[in-house]
């Protein structure tokens, strides 16, 4: 699903692209660091991938995506502000 969305994002005629993956656990598809390789490749195309961890396995999500591509949104009271800040920091120029 991630690769499908990234292919779609690459086709958009825009300068900045942001993909937020909201998940409650690791993907189990990250053989040989595939997610980190995908992140490196897509960064070259101007696509930023952020994993937003919400469940008890969010530490595994952070390990899978890397600290710089992860936000912890498990506190539902602060989640809206965190997502808005993420968008402001990366999309609004």
Protein Blocks (a to p, Z undefined) as FASTA:
>chain_A
ZZmmmmmmmmpccfbdcdddddfbdeklagghlmmmmmmmmmmnopacddddfbfklmmm
mmmnopklcccfkbmklmmmmmmmmmmmmmmZZ
